[in-house]
Amino acid sequence: MVIGNKGAKIKTIGIEARKDMQEMFEAPVHLELWVKVKSGWADDERALRSLGYVDDL
């Protein structure tokens, strides 16, 4: 998953997940999100293809 400019995508995912869980559990929820970066992912054609950034020819 690409986290977006300044983490905007992962922030949105976290906010929506927290809201959904609070509704489900009817209680406040605190989420901690962790990001693991794979070294060299931006130069890995297979990784980019799996993220939808390279067209299969």
C-alpha positions as CSV (number, residue, x, y, z in Angstrom):
1,M,0.0,0.0,0.0
2,V,1.3,3.4,-0.8
3,I,0.7,5.8,2.2
4,G,0.2,9.0,0.1
5,N,1.6,12.4,0.3
6,K,2.7,13.1,3.9
7,G,0.8,10.0,5.0
8,A,-2.6,11.3,3.9
9,K,-3.8,7.9,2.7
10,I,-2.9,5.9,5.8
11,K,-4.3,8.7,7.9
12,T,-7.7,8.4,6.1
13,I,-7.6,4.6,6.4
14,G,-6.9,4.9,10.2
15,I,-9.7,7.5,10.8
16,E,-12.3,5.4,8.9
17,A,-11.2,2.2,10.6
18,R,-11.5,3.8,14.0
19,K,-14.9,5.2,13.3
20,D,-16.2,1.8,12.1
21,M,-14.7,0.0,15.1
22,Q,-16.2,2.5,17.6
23,E,-19.6,1.9,16.0
24,M,-19.2,-1.8,16.2
25,F,-18.0,-1.9,19.8
26,E,-20.0,1.1,21.0
27,A,-16.9,2.3,22.9
28,P,-13.9,4.5,22.2
29,V,-11.1,2.9,20.2
30,H,-7.5,3.9,19.9
31,L,-5.5,2.6,16.9
32,E,-1.8,2.5,16.4
33,L,-0.8,2.2,12.7
34,W,2.6,0.9,11.8
35,V,4.3,1.3,8.4
36,K,7.0,-1.1,7.2
37,V,9.0,0.0,4.2
38,K,10.6,-2.5,1.9
39,S,14.0,-1.3,0.8
40,G,14.1,-0.5,-3.0
41,W,10.4,-1.0,-3.6
42,A,10.2,2.0,-5.9
43,D,12.7,0.3,-8.3
44,D,11.0,-3.2,-8.0
45,E,8.8,-3.7,-11.1
46,R,7.0,-6.6,-9.5
47,A,6.2,-4.6,-6.4
48,L,5.0,-1.6,-8.5
49,R,2.9,-4.0,-10.6
50,S,1.3,-5.4,-7.5
51,L,0.3,-1.9,-6.4
52,G,-1.1,-1.1,-9.8
53,Y,1.6,1.3,-10.9
54,V,2.9,-0.8,-13.9
55,D,0.8,-2.1,-16.7
56,D,1.1,-5.7,-17.7
57,L,2.1,-5.9,-21.3
